């Protein structure tokens, strides 16, 4: 989510806007700094990467002290900006917009369906946040949902109850197609570095290595593919708590030499690694909002095979095949179906999913909300 937000904010800067980001503590960066044109202000008292009382208080205090700079809007990634909402009628009489990538209820459902007691226990925290969300959402002027599946989610009970009278709109996450594109040189060098031949069929899985993301299902599908064609390889991009168990599973299934694990990497390296593959696989076991990894793969020219639960997540016409992730034979067959169809040097991502279009949609929304607020203020003043 942080990478998605950062791409959008830097795009605002490229379009001529000034952006100030408040964030939690950043190791070794106590003072404000500028990165890619964005003013970054760490709230040093707030523990990194989590909500806390220090975050709510610190972000509120900074916004109140700097309100005289004349901000045009408050753009909250998830509910991170909730601490500023008490300033709406005083220091910051501007539109407050909250961008949502999921819901607490969807997290609860996913964890209940996992079949793992530890996930059931973790769902209690999401239930607590369900109550908190009900209080927080109403403080914003607009909720932006990053995908069509979220629109359906927020139209259903109980999530619908949380929204109340707050307006919602859908703006799909966008991909920077200037960065995510097929690179034949990286395809060649990435394969050579792993001892893979140019003609080897290669599947790519890129996600956090968590049990719900489907890494184990991708390796099991590889084992089925290799039973009939030993040249199949799998590139696993990302790090996470399941890394060791996935490596053990690879050895157990006799795929150890055919699977390459990159570990956690900077996102800047992802386009080059996607170019190594022939088909992208994402057998996710969870409810996804709008998975960026699939869109990034499509932008790089890769056909994709995803869990059948994602059928309603993406629009029609995308180069995606769907199969049940736990039906290993059929999932492997869906992967094989996409080979030897080679990666396209042209993006498979249709119009409407670009970062520039996404940023333009947000700016248009903020302008409408700002104009509406000004019109209301003028009407109120005229009636006094």
Secondary structure, DSSP 8 states (H G I E B T S, - for coil): -HHHHHHHHHHHHHTT---EEEEE--TT--S-EEETTEEEEEETTS-TTS--HHHHHHHHHHHHHHGGG---EEEEETTGGGGGGGGTTTT--SEEEEEES--HHHHHHHHHHT--HHHHHHHHHHHHHHHHHHHHHTTSSEEEESSHHHHHHHTSTTHHHHHTT-EEEE----B-TTTSS--HHHHHHHHHHHT--TTS-EEEEES---GGGTHHHHHHHHHHHHHH-TT-EEEEEB--TTHHHHHHHHHHTT-GGGEEE-BS--GGGHHHHHTT-SEEEE---S--S--HHHHHHHHTT-EEEEEGGGTTTS-TTSSEEEE-TT-HHHHHHHHHHT-S----SS----TT-BHHHHHHHHHHHHHHHHHHHHHHHHHHHHT-
